[in-house]
Amino acid sequence: MVRDGYFYGLALIAVAVVVGLLTGAWGWAVLPLLPAAFFLWFFRDPERSIPQEPGLTVSPADGKVTEVARVSTPDGERLRLSIFLSVFDVHVNRSPVAGILREVRYSKGEFLNAMNPACAQRNERNLVVVDCTEGYQVSFTQIAGLLARRIVFTKRPGDQLARGERVGLIKFGSRTDVLLPGHAEVLVKAGDRVRGGASVLARIPASEPESLPARSGAELLV
């Protein structure tokens, strides 16, 4: 479990005990116990079996694939996959690929519904760019939603990331976008359910390596 779950859950359990002791009516203690149980469940962090085959990109988040689209950037054509996380999904984020963390860029913004396409540009978000060990670049963006009010990212530029490694968290409903090289073979479609670290989103053919751009075009998630 993510430690935030203990903070929220144990605090509410303590409130329940105080309410019961002060009122003598332990039935009232159920009111804070219900959200305590929700927080303990919401911040769960299950272990996942990470695919090890070279060239695979795994999902950075649990949720539903809402879009698979080709987009243009100054560095060429890219593939964008959008994943919507409801309050019922695991909200721990994982690195989709193995490599060196090149860039982390946090941007303040609004809190539009994560299903709104405009949220990719207008909402609070955190861009993460990884130079993959296979010689191409993959980026993903943590995007706050209508209920999400905090994005957590625990790594720093220069860190070596393993595929499927835990890297952060978005609290409550949110969205995660992944930007892949244009020649990637996408293995999911809109409507599919995916699990962070375990579900394979795409395969990057080793026969078509991509030179890493001098600057990142990953922020152009349009």
CYANA upper distance limits for C-alpha pairs under 8 A (distance plus 0.5 A):
  1 MET  CA      5 GLY  CA      7.26
  1 MET  CA      6 TYR  CA      8.50
  1 MET  CA     40 LEU  CA      8.26
  1 MET  CA     43 PHE  CA      6.26
  1 MET  CA     44 ARG  CA      4.88
  1 MET  CA     45 ASP  CA      5.12
  1 MET  CA     46 PRO  CA      7.94
  2 VAL  CA      6 TYR  CA      8.06
  2 VAL  CA     43 PHE  CA      5.88
  2 VAL  CA     44 ARG  CA      6.75
  2 VAL  CA     45 ASP  CA      6.63
  3 ARG  CA      7 PHE  CA      7.13
  3 ARG  CA     43 PHE  CA      8.34
  4 ASP  CA      8 TYR  CA      6.77
  4 ASP  CA     43 PHE  CA      7.44
  5 GLY  CA      9 GLY  CA      6.16
  5 GLY  CA     39 PHE  CA      6.00
  5 GLY  CA     40 LEU  CA      5.43
  5 GLY  CA     41 TRP  CA      8.25
  5 GLY  CA     42 PHE  CA      7.84
  5 GLY  CA     43 PHE  CA      5.53
  5 GLY  CA     44 ARG  CA      8.09
  6 TYR  CA     10 LEU  CA      5.99
  6 TYR  CA     11 ALA  CA      8.40
  6 TYR  CA     40 LEU  CA      7.15
  7 PHE  CA     11 ALA  CA      6.49
  8 TYR  CA     12 LEU  CA      6.82
  8 TYR  CA     36 ALA  CA      7.22
  8 TYR  CA     39 PHE  CA      6.83
  8 TYR  CA     40 LEU  CA      8.17
  9 GLY  CA     13 ILE  CA      6.70
  9 GLY  CA     35 PRO  CA      8.14
  9 GLY  CA     36 ALA  CA      4.77
  9 GLY  CA     37 ALA  CA      7.15
  9 GLY  CA     38 PHE  CA      8.48
  9 GLY  CA     39 PHE  CA      6.15
  9 GLY  CA     40 LEU  CA      6.07
 10 LEU  CA     14 ALA  CA      6.60
 10 LEU  CA     36 ALA  CA      7.61
 11 ALA  CA     15 VAL  CA      6.86
 11 ALA  CA     36 ALA  CA      8.41
 12 LEU  CA     16 ALA  CA      6.71
 12 LEU  CA     32 PRO  CA      6.05
 12 LEU  CA     33 LEU  CA      6.93
 12 LEU  CA     35 PRO  CA      7.91
 12 LEU  CA     36 ALA  CA      5.85
 13 ILE  CA     17 VAL  CA      6.87
 13 ILE  CA     32 PRO  CA      7.27
 13 ILE  CA     33 LEU  CA      6.36
 13 ILE  CA     36 ALA  CA      6.78
 14 ALA  CA     18 VAL  CA      6.78
 15 VAL  CA     19 VAL  CA      6.58
 15 VAL  CA     29 ALA  CA      8.35
 15 VAL  CA     32 PRO  CA      7.16
 16 ALA  CA     20 GLY  CA      6.65
 16 ALA  CA     28 TRP  CA      8.24
 16 ALA  CA     29 ALA  CA      4.89
 16 ALA  CA     30 VAL  CA      7.48
 16 ALA  CA     31 LEU  CA      8.02
 16 ALA  CA     32 PRO  CA      5.98
 16 ALA  CA     33 LEU  CA      6.68
 17 VAL  CA     21 LEU  CA      6.65
 17 VAL  CA     29 ALA  CA      7.20
 18 VAL  CA     22 LEU  CA      6.50
 19 VAL  CA     23 THR  CA      6.44
 19 VAL  CA     24 GLY  CA      8.35
 19 VAL  CA     25 ALA  CA      8.45
 19 VAL  CA     26 TRP  CA      7.97
 19 VAL  CA     28 TRP  CA      7.45
 19 VAL  CA     29 ALA  CA      6.37
 20 GLY  CA     24 GLY  CA      5.79
 20 GLY  CA     25 ALA  CA      6.10
 20 GLY  CA     26 TRP  CA      5.02
 20 GLY  CA     27 GLY  CA      8.11
 20 GLY  CA     28 TRP  CA      7.25
 20 GLY  CA     29 ALA  CA      6.04
 21 LEU  CA     25 ALA  CA      8.29
 21 LEU  CA     26 TRP  CA      8.19
 25 ALA  CA     29 ALA  CA      8.14
 26 TRP  CA     30 VAL  CA      7.90
 29 ALA  CA     33 LEU  CA      6.84
 30 VAL  CA     34 LEU  CA      6.62
 31 LEU  CA     35 PRO  CA      7.98
 32 PRO  CA     36 ALA  CA      6.76
 33 LEU  CA     37 ALA  CA      6.65
 34 LEU  CA     38 PHE  CA      6.91
 35 PRO  CA     39 PHE  CA      6.67
 36 ALA  CA     40 LEU  CA      6.77
 37 ALA  CA     41 TRP  CA      6.70
 38 PHE  CA     42 PHE  CA      6.36
 39 PHE  CA     43 PHE  CA      6.61
 40 LEU  CA     44 ARG  CA      7.26
 42 PHE  CA     87 VAL  CA      7.98
 42 PHE  CA     88 PHE  CA      7.57
 42 PHE  CA     89 ASP  CA      8.14
 42 PHE  CA     90 VAL  CA      7.28
 42 PHE  CA     91 HIS  CA      8.27
 43 PHE  CA     90 VAL  CA      7.56
 43 PHE  CA     91 HIS  CA      7.65
 43 PHE  CA     92 VAL  CA      8.45
 44 ARG  CA     90 VAL  CA      7.07
 45 ASP  CA     90 VAL  CA      7.42
 45 ASP  CA     92 VAL  CA      7.12
 48 ARG  CA    196 GLY  CA      8.42
 48 ARG  CA    197 GLY  CA      6.91
 48 ARG  CA    198 ALA  CA      6.45
 49 SER  CA    197 GLY  CA      7.85
 49 SER  CA    198 ALA  CA      6.25
 50 ILE  CA    163 ARG  CA      7.81
 50 ILE  CA    164 GLY  CA      6.54
 50 ILE  CA    197 GLY  CA      6.18
 50 ILE  CA    198 ALA  CA      5.63
 51 PRO  CA     56 LEU  CA      8.21
 51 PRO  CA     58 VAL  CA      8.34
 51 PRO  CA    197 GLY  CA      8.50
 51 PRO  CA    198 ALA  CA      7.04
 51 PRO  CA    200 VAL  CA      8.15
 52 GLN  CA     56 LEU  CA      8.31
 54 PRO  CA    134 GLU  CA      8.47
 55 GLY  CA    134 GLU  CA      7.38
 55 GLY  CA    203 ARG  CA      6.00
 55 GLY  CA    204 ILE  CA      5.50
 55 GLY  CA    205 PRO  CA      7.10
 55 GLY  CA    206 ALA  CA      7.27
 56 LEU  CA     97 VAL  CA      7.80
 56 LEU  CA    200 VAL  CA      7.10
 56 LEU  CA    201 LEU  CA      8.11
 56 LEU  CA    202 ALA  CA      6.44
 56 LEU  CA    203 ARG  CA      5.08
 56 LEU  CA    204 ILE  CA      6.82
 57 THR  CA     96 PRO  CA      5.75
 57 THR  CA     97 VAL  CA      5.97
 57 THR  CA    163 ARG  CA      8.41
 57 THR  CA    200 VAL  CA      6.32
 57 THR  CA    201 LEU  CA      6.12
 57 THR  CA    202 ALA  CA      5.75
 57 THR  CA    203 ARG  CA      6.68
 57 THR  CA    204 ILE  CA      8.13
 58 VAL  CA     95 SER  CA      8.34
 58 VAL  CA     96 PRO  CA      5.12
 58 VAL  CA     97 VAL  CA      7.23
 58 VAL  CA    163 ARG  CA      7.94
 58 VAL  CA    164 GLY  CA      7.42
 58 VAL  CA    196 GLY  CA      7.57
 58 VAL  CA    197 GLY  CA      5.98
 58 VAL  CA    198 ALA  CA      6.83
 58 VAL  CA    199 SER  CA      5.99
 58 VAL  CA    200 VAL  CA      4.79
 58 VAL  CA    201 LEU  CA      5.77
 58 VAL  CA    202 ALA  CA      7.67
 59 SER  CA     94 ARG  CA      8.04
 59 SER  CA     95 SER  CA      8.43
 59 SER  CA     96 PRO  CA      6.06
 59 SER  CA    194 VAL  CA      7.19
 59 SER  CA    195 ARG  CA      6.89
 59 SER  CA    196 GLY  CA      5.32
 59 SER  CA    197 GLY  CA      6.07
 59 SER  CA    198 ALA  CA      7.42
 59 SER  CA    199 SER  CA      6.13
 59 SER  CA    200 VAL  CA      6.68
 59 SER  CA    201 LEU  CA      6.34
 60 PRO  CA     93 ASN  CA      5.81
 60 PRO  CA     94 ARG  CA      5.05
 60 PRO  CA     95 SER  CA      6.05
 60 PRO  CA     96 PRO  CA      5.57
 60 PRO  CA    140 PHE  CA      8.29
 60 PRO  CA    164 GLY  CA      7.81
 60 PRO  CA    176 THR  CA      7.95
 60 PRO  CA    178 VAL  CA      8.49
 60 PRO  CA    195 ARG  CA      8.48
 60 PRO  CA    196 GLY  CA      5.40
 60 PRO  CA    197 GLY  CA      6.62
 61 ALA  CA     83 ILE  CA      7.79
 61 ALA  CA     85 LEU  CA      8.17
 61 ALA  CA     90 VAL  CA      8.13
 61 ALA  CA     91 HIS  CA      7.32
 61 ALA  CA     92 VAL  CA      7.23
 61 ALA  CA     93 ASN  CA      5.62
 61 ALA  CA     94 ARG  CA      6.99
 61 ALA  CA    176 THR  CA      7.36
 61 ALA  CA    194 VAL  CA      7.94
 61 ALA  CA    195 ARG  CA      6.60
 61 ALA  CA    196 GLY  CA      4.53
 61 ALA  CA    197 GLY  CA      7.79
 62 ASP  CA     83 ILE  CA      8.24
 62 ASP  CA     85 LEU  CA      6.99
 62 ASP  CA     89 ASP  CA      6.47
 62 ASP  CA     90 VAL  CA      6.30
 62 ASP  CA     91 HIS  CA      7.32
 62 ASP  CA     92 VAL  CA      8.47
 62 ASP  CA    193 ARG  CA      8.10
 62 ASP  CA    194 VAL  CA      5.96
 62 ASP  CA    195 ARG  CA      4.69
 62 ASP  CA    196 GLY  CA      5.26
 63 GLY  CA     83 ILE  CA      6.34
 63 GLY  CA     84 PHE  CA      5.86
 63 GLY  CA     85 LEU  CA      5.12
 63 GLY  CA     86 SER  CA      7.46
 63 GLY  CA     89 ASP  CA      6.60
 63 GLY  CA     90 VAL  CA      8.45
 63 GLY  CA    193 ARG  CA      6.22
 63 GLY  CA    194 VAL  CA      6.07
 63 GLY  CA    195 ARG  CA      7.16
 64 LYS  CA     83 ILE  CA      5.82
 64 LYS  CA     84 PHE  CA      5.74
 64 LYS  CA     85 LEU  CA      7.23
 64 LYS  CA    190 ALA  CA      8.20
 64 LYS  CA    191 GLY  CA      6.55
 64 LYS  CA    192 ASP  CA      6.24
 64 LYS  CA    193 ARG  CA      5.01
 64 LYS  CA    194 VAL  CA      6.70
 65 VAL  CA     81 LEU  CA      7.57
 65 VAL  CA     82 SER  CA      6.24
 65 VAL  CA     83 ILE  CA      4.94
 65 VAL  CA     84 PHE  CA      6.91
 65 VAL  CA    188 VAL  CA      8.34
 65 VAL  CA    189 LYS  CA      7.25
 65 VAL  CA    190 ALA  CA      5.42
 65 VAL  CA    191 GLY  CA      5.86
 65 VAL  CA    192 ASP  CA      5.91
 65 VAL  CA    193 ARG  CA      6.80
 65 VAL  CA    194 VAL  CA      7.71
 66 THR  CA     81 LEU  CA      8.17
 66 THR  CA     82 SER  CA      6.07
 66 THR  CA     83 ILE  CA      6.25
 66 THR  CA     84 PHE  CA      7.01
 66 THR  CA    190 ALA  CA      5.39
 66 THR  CA    191 GLY  CA      6.46
 67 GLU  CA     80 ARG  CA      8.08
 67 GLU  CA     81 LEU  CA      6.06
 67 GLU  CA     82 SER  CA      5.61
 67 GLU  CA     83 ILE  CA      7.93
 67 GLU  CA    189 LYS  CA      7.96
 67 GLU  CA    190 ALA  CA      5.73
 68 VAL  CA     79 LEU  CA      7.59
 68 VAL  CA     80 ARG  CA      6.26
 68 VAL  CA     81 LEU  CA      5.13
 68 VAL  CA     82 SER  CA      7.24
 68 VAL  CA    189 LYS  CA      7.00
 68 VAL  CA    190 ALA  CA      6.84
 69 ALA  CA     79 LEU  CA      6.23
 69 ALA  CA     80 ARG  CA      5.77
 69 ALA  CA     81 LEU  CA      7.12
 70 ARG  CA     77 GLU  CA      7.27
 70 ARG  CA     78 ARG  CA      6.21
 70 ARG  CA     79 LEU  CA      5.07
 70 ARG  CA     80 ARG  CA      6.64
 70 ARG  CA    182 GLY  CA      8.01
 71 VAL  CA     77 GLU  CA      6.30
 71 VAL  CA     78 ARG  CA      5.83
 71 VAL  CA     79 LEU  CA      6.60
 71 VAL  CA     80 ARG  CA      7.28
 71 VAL  CA    221 LEU  CA      7.96
 71 VAL  CA    222 VAL  CA      7.12
 72 SER  CA     76 GLY  CA      6.44
 72 SER  CA     77 GLU  CA      5.14
 72 SER  CA     78 ARG  CA      6.68
 72 SER  CA    222 VAL  CA      8.43
 73 THR  CA     77 GLU  CA      6.54
 73 THR  CA     78 ARG  CA      7.54
 73 THR  CA    217 GLY  CA      6.38
 73 THR  CA    218 ALA  CA      8.31
 73 THR  CA    220 LEU  CA      6.61
 74 PRO  CA    217 GLY  CA      6.67
 75 ASP  CA    213 PRO  CA      7.16
 75 ASP  CA    216 SER  CA      8.35
 75 ASP  CA    217 GLY  CA      6.55
 76 GLY  CA    182 GLY  CA      8.16
 77 GLU  CA    181 PRO  CA      7.77
 77 GLU  CA    182 GLY  CA      5.67
 78 ARG  CA    179 LEU  CA      6.94
 78 ARG  CA    180 LEU  CA      6.17
 78 ARG  CA    181 PRO  CA      5.52
 78 ARG  CA    182 GLY  CA      4.68
 78 ARG  CA    183 HIS  CA      8.44
 79 LEU  CA    179 LEU  CA      6.12
 79 LEU  CA    180 LEU  CA      5.50
 79 LEU  CA    181 PRO  CA      6.71
 79 LEU  CA    182 GLY  CA      5.93
 79 LEU  CA    184 ALA  CA      8.00
 80 ARG  CA    177 ASP  CA      7.24
 80 ARG  CA    178 VAL  CA      6.06
 80 ARG  CA    179 LEU  CA      5.12
 80 ARG  CA    180 LEU  CA      6.86
 80 ARG  CA    221 LEU  CA      7.81
 81 LEU  CA    177 ASP  CA      6.13
 81 LEU  CA    178 VAL  CA      5.65
 81 LEU  CA    179 LEU  CA      7.13
 82 SER  CA    175 ARG  CA      7.55
 82 SER  CA    176 THR  CA      6.44
 82 SER  CA    177 ASP  CA      4.90
 82 SER  CA    178 VAL  CA      6.95
 83 ILE  CA    175 ARG  CA      6.09
 83 ILE  CA    176 THR  CA      5.70
 83 ILE  CA    177 ASP  CA      6.68
 84 PHE  CA    114 ALA  CA      7.32
 84 PHE  CA    115 MET  CA      7.44
 84 PHE  CA    173 GLY  CA      8.41
 84 PHE  CA    174 SER  CA      6.71
 84 PHE  CA    175 ARG  CA      5.03
 84 PHE  CA    176 THR  CA      7.12
 85 LEU  CA     89 ASP  CA      6.35
 85 LEU  CA     90 VAL  CA      8.41
 85 LEU  CA     91 HIS  CA      7.74
 85 LEU  CA    173 GLY  CA      6.01
 85 LEU  CA    174 SER  CA      5.65
 85 LEU  CA    175 ARG  CA      6.10
 85 LEU  CA    176 THR  CA      8.30
 86 SER  CA    172 PHE  CA      7.67
 86 SER  CA    173 GLY  CA      5.18
 86 SER  CA    174 SER  CA      7.23
 87 VAL  CA    172 PHE  CA      5.68
 87 VAL  CA    173 GLY  CA      5.41
 91 HIS  CA    169 LEU  CA      6.19
 91 HIS  CA    170 ILE  CA      6.25
 91 HIS  CA    171 LYS  CA      7.13
 91 HIS  CA    172 PHE  CA      7.64
 92 VAL  CA    166 ARG  CA      7.48
 92 VAL  CA    167 VAL  CA      8.29
 92 VAL  CA    168 GLY  CA      6.47
 92 VAL  CA    169 LEU  CA      5.02
 92 VAL  CA    170 ILE  CA      7.41
 92 VAL  CA    196 GLY  CA      8.23
 93 ASN  CA    166 ARG  CA      6.42
 93 ASN  CA    167 VAL  CA      6.28
 93 ASN  CA    168 GLY  CA      5.55
 93 ASN  CA    169 LEU  CA      5.78
 93 ASN  CA    170 ILE  CA      7.99
 93 ASN  CA    196 GLY  CA      7.20
 94 ARG  CA    163 ARG  CA      8.27
 94 ARG  CA    164 GLY  CA      5.59
 94 ARG  CA    165 GLU  CA      5.62
 94 ARG  CA    166 ARG  CA      4.80
 94 ARG  CA    167 VAL  CA      5.71
 94 ARG  CA    168 GLY  CA      7.43
 94 ARG  CA    196 GLY  CA      6.69
 94 ARG  CA    197 GLY  CA      6.48
 95 SER  CA    161 LEU  CA      7.45
 95 SER  CA    162 ALA  CA      7.50
 95 SER  CA    163 ARG  CA      6.11
 95 SER  CA    164 GLY  CA      5.52
 95 SER  CA    165 GLU  CA      5.86
 95 SER  CA    166 ARG  CA      7.01
 95 SER  CA    167 VAL  CA      6.83
 95 SER  CA    197 GLY  CA      7.87
 96 PRO  CA    163 ARG  CA      6.16
 96 PRO  CA    164 GLY  CA      6.33
 96 PRO  CA    197 GLY  CA      7.30
 97 VAL  CA    130 VAL  CA      8.12
 97 VAL  CA    132 CYS  CA      7.00
 97 VAL  CA    138 VAL  CA      7.96
 97 VAL  CA    161 LEU  CA      8.10
 97 VAL  CA    162 ALA  CA      7.17
 97 VAL  CA    163 ARG  CA      4.84
 97 VAL  CA    164 GLY  CA      7.38
 98 ALA  CA    130 VAL  CA      8.40
 98 ALA  CA    132 CYS  CA      6.17
 98 ALA  CA    133 THR  CA      6.71
 98 ALA  CA    160 GLN  CA      8.13
 98 ALA  CA    161 LEU  CA      5.78
 98 ALA  CA    162 ALA  CA      4.85
 98 ALA  CA    163 ARG  CA      4.85
 98 ALA  CA    164 GLY  CA      8.41
 99 GLY  CA    130 VAL  CA      6.51
 99 GLY  CA    131 ASP  CA      5.88
 99 GLY  CA    132 CYS  CA      4.64
 99 GLY  CA    133 THR  CA      5.36
 99 GLY  CA    160 GLN  CA      6.29
 99 GLY  CA    161 LEU  CA      5.82
 99 GLY  CA    162 ALA  CA      7.17
 99 GLY  CA    163 ARG  CA      8.43
100 ILE  CA    130 VAL  CA      6.12
100 ILE  CA    131 ASP  CA      5.74
100 ILE  CA    132 CYS  CA      7.04
100 ILE  CA    133 THR  CA      8.06
100 ILE  CA    157 PRO  CA      8.21
100 ILE  CA    158 GLY  CA      6.40
100 ILE  CA    159 ASP  CA      6.29
100 ILE  CA    160 GLN  CA      5.15
100 ILE  CA    161 LEU  CA      6.53
101 LEU  CA    128 VAL  CA      8.01
101 LEU  CA    129 VAL  CA      6.67
101 LEU  CA    130 VAL  CA      5.09
101 LEU  CA    131 ASP  CA      6.93
101 LEU  CA    156 ARG  CA      7.51
101 LEU  CA    157 PRO  CA      5.45
101 LEU  CA    158 GLY  CA      5.74
101 LEU  CA    159 ASP  CA      5.87
101 LEU  CA    160 GLN  CA      6.80
101 LEU  CA    161 LEU  CA      7.25
102 ARG  CA    128 VAL  CA      8.27
102 ARG  CA    129 VAL  CA      5.99
102 ARG  CA    130 VAL  CA      5.85
102 ARG  CA    131 ASP  CA      6.73
102 ARG  CA    157 PRO  CA      5.66
102 ARG  CA    158 GLY  CA      6.54
103 GLU  CA    127 LEU  CA      8.20
103 GLU  CA    128 VAL  CA      6.28
103 GLU  CA    129 VAL  CA      5.55
103 GLU  CA    130 VAL  CA      7.68
103 GLU  CA    156 ARG  CA      8.48
103 GLU  CA    157 PRO  CA      5.94
104 VAL  CA    126 ASN  CA      7.47
104 VAL  CA    127 LEU  CA      6.11
104 VAL  CA    128 VAL  CA      5.21
104 VAL  CA    129 VAL  CA      7.07
104 VAL  CA    156 ARG  CA      7.68
104 VAL  CA    157 PRO  CA      7.05
105 ARG  CA    126 ASN  CA      6.09
105 ARG  CA    127 LEU  CA      5.48
105 ARG  CA    128 VAL  CA      7.15
106 TYR  CA    124 GLU  CA      8.35
106 TYR  CA    125 ARG  CA      6.46
106 TYR  CA    126 ASN  CA      4.76
106 TYR  CA    127 LEU  CA      6.75
107 SER  CA    124 GLU  CA      6.25
107 SER  CA    125 ARG  CA      5.90
107 SER  CA    126 ASN  CA      6.68
108 LYS  CA    123 ASN  CA      7.60
108 LYS  CA    124 GLU  CA      5.03
108 LYS  CA    125 ARG  CA      7.15
109 GLY  CA    122 ARG  CA      6.09
109 GLY  CA    123 ASN  CA      4.88
109 GLY  CA    124 GLU  CA      4.49
109 GLY  CA    125 ARG  CA      7.76
110 GLU  CA    119 CYS  CA      8.32
110 GLU  CA    122 ARG  CA      6.29
110 GLU  CA    123 ASN  CA      4.72
110 GLU  CA    124 GLU  CA      6.20
111 PHE  CA    119 CYS  CA      8.08
111 PHE  CA    122 ARG  CA      8.50
111 PHE  CA    123 ASN  CA      5.78
111 PHE  CA    124 GLU  CA      7.17
111 PHE  CA    144 ALA  CA      6.82
111 PHE  CA    145 GLY  CA      5.75
111 PHE  CA    146 LEU  CA      5.40
111 PHE  CA    147 LEU  CA      7.97
111 PHE  CA    148 ALA  CA      8.04
111 PHE  CA    149 ARG  CA      8.26
112 LEU  CA    116 ASN  CA      7.35
112 LEU  CA    118 ALA  CA      8.40
112 LEU  CA    119 CYS  CA      6.29
112 LEU  CA    122 ARG  CA      8.28
112 LEU  CA    123 ASN  CA      6.79
112 LEU  CA    145 GLY  CA      6.25
112 LEU  CA    146 LEU  CA      5.65
113 ASN  CA    119 CYS  CA      7.54
113 ASN  CA    145 GLY  CA      5.66
113 ASN  CA    146 LEU  CA      5.03
114 ALA  CA    119 CYS  CA      6.56
114 ALA  CA    143 ILE  CA      8.06
114 ALA  CA    144 ALA  CA      7.57
114 ALA  CA    145 GLY  CA      5.00
114 ALA  CA    146 LEU  CA      6.95
114 ALA  CA    173 GLY  CA      7.87
114 ALA  CA    174 SER  CA      5.98
114 ALA  CA    175 ARG  CA      6.12
115 MET  CA    119 CYS  CA      8.20
115 MET  CA    175 ARG  CA      8.33
118 ALA  CA    122 ARG  CA      6.64
118 ALA  CA    123 ASN  CA      8.43
119 CYS  CA    123 ASN  CA      5.35
119 CYS  CA    143 ILE  CA      7.97
119 CYS  CA    145 GLY  CA      8.14
120 ALA  CA    125 ARG  CA      8.28
120 ALA  CA    143 ILE  CA      7.28
120 ALA  CA    177 ASP  CA      8.49
120 ALA  CA    221 LEU  CA      7.34
120 ALA  CA    222 VAL  CA      8.03
121 GLN  CA    221 LEU  CA      8.03
121 GLN  CA    222 VAL  CA      8.05
123 ASN  CA    143 ILE  CA      7.02
123 ASN  CA    144 ALA  CA      6.71
123 ASN  CA    145 GLY  CA      7.75
124 GLU  CA    143 ILE  CA      6.55
124 GLU  CA    144 ALA  CA      5.93
125 ARG  CA    141 THR  CA      7.02
125 ARG  CA    142 GLN  CA      5.89
125 ARG  CA    143 ILE  CA      4.83
125 ARG  CA    144 ALA  CA      6.52
125 ARG  CA    151 ILE  CA      7.91
126 ASN  CA    141 THR  CA      5.90
126 ASN  CA    142 GLN  CA      5.55
126 ASN  CA    143 ILE  CA      7.10
126 ASN  CA    151 ILE  CA      7.90
127 LEU  CA    139 SER  CA      7.71
127 LEU  CA    140 PHE  CA      6.56
127 LEU  CA    141 THR  CA      4.89
127 LEU  CA    142 GLN  CA      7.06
127 LEU  CA    218 ALA  CA      8.33
127 LEU  CA    219 GLU  CA      7.38
128 VAL  CA    139 SER  CA      5.97
128 VAL  CA    140 PHE  CA      5.88
128 VAL  CA    141 THR  CA      6.51
129 VAL  CA    137 GLN  CA      7.73
129 VAL  CA    138 VAL  CA      6.65
129 VAL  CA    139 SER  CA      4.76
129 VAL  CA    140 PHE  CA      7.16
129 VAL  CA    216 SER  CA      8.21
129 VAL  CA    218 ALA  CA      7.56
130 VAL  CA    137 GLN  CA      6.35
130 VAL  CA    138 VAL  CA      5.98
130 VAL  CA    139 SER  CA      6.37
131 ASP  CA    135 GLY  CA      7.55
131 ASP  CA    136 TYR  CA      6.71
131 ASP  CA    137 GLN  CA      5.24
131 ASP  CA    138 VAL  CA      7.21
131 ASP  CA    212 LEU  CA      7.97
132 CYS  CA    136 TYR  CA      5.95
132 CYS  CA    137 GLN  CA      6.12
132 CYS  CA    138 VAL  CA      7.46
134 GLU  CA    206 ALA  CA      8.04
134 GLU  CA    209 PRO  CA      8.25
135 GLY  CA    209 PRO  CA      6.81
135 GLY  CA    210 GLU  CA      6.81
135 GLY  CA    211 SER  CA      7.18
135 GLY  CA    212 LEU  CA      7.49
136 TYR  CA    181 PRO  CA      7.84
136 TYR  CA    209 PRO  CA      7.05
136 TYR  CA    210 GLU  CA      5.49
136 TYR  CA    211 SER  CA      6.71
136 TYR  CA    212 LEU  CA      6.21
137 GLN  CA    180 LEU  CA      7.79
137 GLN  CA    181 PRO  CA      7.54
137 GLN  CA    210 GLU  CA      8.30
137 GLN  CA    212 LEU  CA      6.70
138 VAL  CA    178 VAL  CA      7.90
138 VAL  CA    179 LEU  CA      6.36
138 VAL  CA    180 LEU  CA      5.77
138 VAL  CA    181 PRO  CA      7.56
139 SER  CA    178 VAL  CA      6.34
139 SER  CA    179 LEU  CA      5.71
139 SER  CA    180 LEU  CA      7.53
139 SER  CA    218 ALA  CA      6.54
140 PHE  CA    176 THR  CA      7.35
140 PHE  CA    177 ASP  CA      5.87
140 PHE  CA    178 VAL  CA      4.74
140 PHE  CA    179 LEU  CA      6.51
140 PHE  CA    218 ALA  CA      8.49
141 THR  CA    176 THR  CA      6.03
141 THR  CA    177 ASP  CA      5.64
141 THR  CA    178 VAL  CA      7.06
142 GLN  CA    151 ILE  CA      7.65
142 GLN  CA    170 ILE  CA      7.59
142 GLN  CA    174 SER  CA      8.39
142 GLN  CA    175 ARG  CA      6.92
142 GLN  CA    176 THR  CA      5.34
142 GLN  CA    177 ASP  CA      7.40
143 ILE  CA    151 ILE  CA      8.24
143 ILE  CA    170 ILE  CA      8.31
143 ILE  CA    174 SER  CA      6.50
143 ILE  CA    175 ARG  CA      5.59
143 ILE  CA    176 THR  CA      6.28
143 ILE  CA    177 ASP  CA      8.25
144 ALA  CA    148 ALA  CA      5.59
144 ALA  CA    149 ARG  CA      7.00
144 ALA  CA    150 ARG  CA      7.58
144 ALA  CA    151 ILE  CA      7.29
144 ALA  CA    170 ILE  CA      7.41
144 ALA  CA    173 GLY  CA      7.97
144 ALA  CA    174 SER  CA      5.48
144 ALA  CA    175 ARG  CA      7.05
145 GLY  CA    149 ARG  CA      8.08
145 GLY  CA    172 PHE  CA      8.44
145 GLY  CA    173 GLY  CA      6.15
145 GLY  CA    174 SER  CA      4.81
145 GLY  CA    175 ARG  CA      7.19
146 LEU  CA    173 GLY  CA      7.31
146 LEU  CA    174 SER  CA      7.87
147 LEU  CA    172 PHE  CA      6.38
147 LEU  CA    173 GLY  CA      6.02
147 LEU  CA    174 SER  CA      8.00
148 ALA  CA    170 ILE  CA      7.20
148 ALA  CA    171 LYS  CA      5.61
148 ALA  CA    172 PHE  CA      5.27
148 ALA  CA    173 GLY  CA      5.92
148 ALA  CA    174 SER  CA      6.48
149 ARG  CA    171 LYS  CA      7.08
149 ARG  CA    172 PHE  CA      8.29
150 ARG  CA    170 ILE  CA      6.73
150 ARG  CA    171 LYS  CA      6.27
151 ILE  CA    168 GLY  CA      8.26
151 ILE  CA    169 LEU  CA      6.66
151 ILE  CA    170 ILE  CA      5.19
151 ILE  CA    171 LYS  CA      7.08
152 VAL  CA    168 GLY  CA      5.61
152 VAL  CA    169 LEU  CA      5.44
152 VAL  CA    170 ILE  CA      6.57
153 PHE  CA    167 VAL  CA      6.38
153 PHE  CA    168 GLY  CA      4.68
153 PHE  CA    169 LEU  CA      7.04
154 THR  CA    167 VAL  CA      6.07
154 THR  CA    168 GLY  CA      6.05
155 LYS  CA    159 ASP  CA      7.23
155 LYS  CA    167 VAL  CA      6.68
155 LYS  CA    168 GLY  CA      8.43
161 LEU  CA    165 GLU  CA      7.10
163 ARG  CA    197 GLY  CA      7.79
164 GLY  CA    196 GLY  CA      7.79
164 GLY  CA    197 GLY  CA      4.69
164 GLY  CA    198 ALA  CA      7.87
165 GLU  CA    197 GLY  CA      7.84
170 ILE  CA    174 SER  CA      7.23
179 LEU  CA    218 ALA  CA      7.26
179 LEU  CA    221 LEU  CA      8.00
180 LEU  CA    184 ALA  CA      7.07
181 PRO  CA    204 ILE  CA      8.27
181 PRO  CA    210 GLU  CA      8.07
183 HIS  CA    204 ILE  CA      7.53
183 HIS  CA    205 PRO  CA      8.10
183 HIS  CA    208 GLU  CA      8.02
184 ALA  CA    202 ALA  CA      6.82
184 ALA  CA    203 ARG  CA      6.35
184 ALA  CA    204 ILE  CA      5.14
184 ALA  CA    205 PRO  CA      7.26
185 GLU  CA    202 ALA  CA      5.83
185 GLU  CA    203 ARG  CA      5.56
185 GLU  CA    204 ILE  CA      6.62
185 GLU  CA    205 PRO  CA      7.95
186 VAL  CA    201 LEU  CA      6.56
186 VAL  CA    202 ALA  CA      4.71
186 VAL  CA    203 ARG  CA      7.00
187 LEU  CA    200 VAL  CA      7.48
187 LEU  CA    201 LEU  CA      5.89
187 LEU  CA    202 ALA  CA      5.50
187 LEU  CA    203 ARG  CA      7.82
188 VAL  CA    192 ASP  CA      7.00
188 VAL  CA    200 VAL  CA      8.36
188 VAL  CA    201 LEU  CA      6.21
188 VAL  CA    202 ALA  CA      7.83
194 VAL  CA    198 ALA  CA      8.37
194 VAL  CA    199 SER  CA      5.95
195 ARG  CA    199 SER  CA      5.74
204 ILE  CA    208 GLU  CA      8.48
205 PRO  CA    209 PRO  CA      7.90
